[in-house]
Amino acid sequence: MKKVIFLNIGLLVILIYVWFSYNHRKTIVNCEKAITNFSVLEVNYSSGYRGGSNLLIEFNAKQYYVGITTSQCKSFTPKKIKLFYDKECDEIFEQHDVTIRYIVWYSILYLCSCIWLFVIIKNRNDPNRELSK
């Protein structure tokens, strides 16, 4: 039961982190302008499931890797991609990187772990349960 409780707490912490990260990036996209003074050093195209496509860019004399969608990589034009700079984390991200799907995914995992915990507690407190020897 302790393992399930720790799993539940861990998933809740991850869910809260993902939620704050999403809100932070959404605020940056809504309130700030996209950066334009960057140069593209390398384009890495990947059509596979695991590794995504990314760009190696230079901005403010520093190099950053930025994840982009495969369709953006196929028809790549630097002027069409909207990149945003996160000053607090010193990261650059693409506008399509701000999606709610991670919040939905971790919410589902957290709810499943809650159901699992409730089932364990119910079975533990059930007086009609036979004890195995």
C-alpha positions as CSV (number, residue, x, y, z in Angstrom):
1,M,0.0,0.0,0.0
2,K,2.9,2.3,0.7
3,K,4.1,1.9,-2.9
4,V,0.7,3.0,-4.2
5,I,0.7,6.0,-1.9
6,F,4.2,7.0,-3.1
7,L,3.2,6.5,-6.7
8,N,0.1,8.6,-6.2
9,I,2.0,11.4,-4.6
10,G,4.7,11.2,-7.3
11,L,2.1,11.5,-10.1
12,L,0.4,14.4,-8.3
13,V,3.8,16.2,-8.1
14,I,4.4,15.6,-11.8
15,L,0.9,16.7,-12.7
16,I,1.4,20.0,-10.8
17,Y,4.8,20.6,-12.4
18,V,3.4,20.0,-15.9
19,W,0.4,22.3,-15.2
20,F,2.6,25.2,-14.0
21,S,5.0,24.6,-17.0
22,Y,2.1,24.7,-19.4
23,N,0.7,27.9,-17.8
24,H,4.1,29.6,-17.8
25,R,4.7,28.9,-21.5
26,K,1.1,29.8,-22.4
27,T,1.7,33.2,-20.7
28,I,4.9,33.7,-22.7
29,V,3.2,32.9,-26.0
30,N,0.2,35.2,-25.2
31,C,2.2,38.2,-23.8
32,E,5.5,38.3,-25.7
33,K,6.5,38.6,-29.3
34,A,8.2,35.8,-31.1
35,I,11.9,36.1,-31.5
36,T,13.2,37.0,-34.9
37,N,16.9,37.6,-34.5
38,F,18.0,34.0,-34.5
39,S,20.1,32.0,-37.0
40,V,19.5,28.3,-37.9
41,L,22.7,26.3,-37.7
42,E,21.3,22.8,-38.3
43,V,18.0,21.1,-39.1
44,N,17.6,17.5,-37.8
45,Y,14.7,15.8,-39.5
46,S,13.3,12.6,-37.9
47,S,10.2,10.9,-39.1
48,G,10.4,8.1,-36.6
49,Y,8.1,7.7,-33.6
50,R,10.7,8.2,-30.9
51,G,13.1,11.0,-31.8
52,G,11.4,14.2,-33.0
53,S,12.7,16.8,-35.4
54,N,14.7,19.7,-34.0
55,L,16.6,22.7,-34.9
56,L,20.0,23.9,-33.6
57,I,19.7,27.7,-33.5
58,E,21.9,30.6,-32.3
59,F,20.2,33.3,-30.3
60,N,22.0,35.9,-28.2
61,A,25.4,34.2,-28.9
62,K,24.2,30.9,-27.4
63,Q,23.1,27.7,-29.1
64,Y,19.8,26.1,-28.4
65,Y,18.0,22.9,-29.6
66,V,14.4,23.5,-30.4
67,G,11.9,20.7,-31.0
68,I,9.6,21.2,-34.0
69,T,7.0,19.1,-35.7
70,T,8.0,16.8,-38.6
71,S,5.7,18.7,-41.0
72,Q,7.4,22.0,-40.1
73,C,10.8,20.3,-40.8
74,K,9.7,19.0,-44.2
75,S,8.7,22.4,-45.5
76,F,11.2,24.4,-43.4
77,T,11.3,28.2,-43.7
78,P,12.8,30.1,-40.8
79,K,10.4,33.0,-41.2
80,K,7.3,30.8,-40.7
81,I,8.3,29.3,-37.4
82,K,7.4,31.2,-34.3
83,L,10.0,30.7,-31.5
84,F,9.7,32.1,-28.0
85,Y,12.3,32.8,-25.4
86,D,11.8,31.9,-21.8
87,K,14.0,34.2,-19.8
88,E,13.5,32.5,-16.5
89,C,14.5,29.0,-17.7
90,D,16.9,30.2,-20.5
91,E,15.0,28.0,-23.1
92,I,13.6,28.6,-26.5
93,F,10.5,26.7,-27.5
94,E,8.2,26.6,-30.5
95,Q,4.6,27.7,-30.4
96,H,3.2,24.2,-31.1
97,D,5.2,22.9,-28.1
98,V,2.6,24.4,-25.8
99,T,-0.1,21.8,-25.7
100,I,-2.5,20.5,-23.0
101,R,-2.1,16.9,-24.0
102,Y,0.6,16.3,-21.3
103,I,-1.8,17.6,-18.6
104,V,-4.5,15.3,-19.9
105,W,-2.1,12.3,-19.9
106,Y,-0.8,12.9,-16.3
107,S,-4.4,13.6,-15.1
108,I,-5.5,10.3,-16.4
109,L,-2.6,8.5,-14.8
110,Y,-3.2,10.3,-11.5
111,L,-6.9,9.4,-11.5
112,C,-6.0,5.7,-12.3
113,S,-3.6,5.7,-9.3
114,C,-6.3,7.2,-7.1
115,I,-8.8,4.5,-8.1
116,W,-6.1,1.8,-7.5
117,L,-5.5,3.3,-4.0
118,F,-9.2,3.4,-3.2
119,V,-9.6,-0.3,-4.3
120,I,-6.7,-1.3,-2.1
121,I,-8.1,0.6,0.9
122,K,-11.6,-0.9,0.3
123,N,-10.2,-4.5,0.1
124,R,-8.1,-4.0,3.2
125,N,-11.0,-2.8,5.2
126,D,-13.5,-5.3,3.9
127,P,-14.6,-7.6,6.8
128,N,-16.0,-10.3,4.4
129,R,-12.7,-10.8,2.8
130,E,-11.1,-14.3,3.4
131,L,-7.7,-14.3,4.7
132,S,-5.2,-16.4,2.8
133,K,-2.9,-18.5,4.8
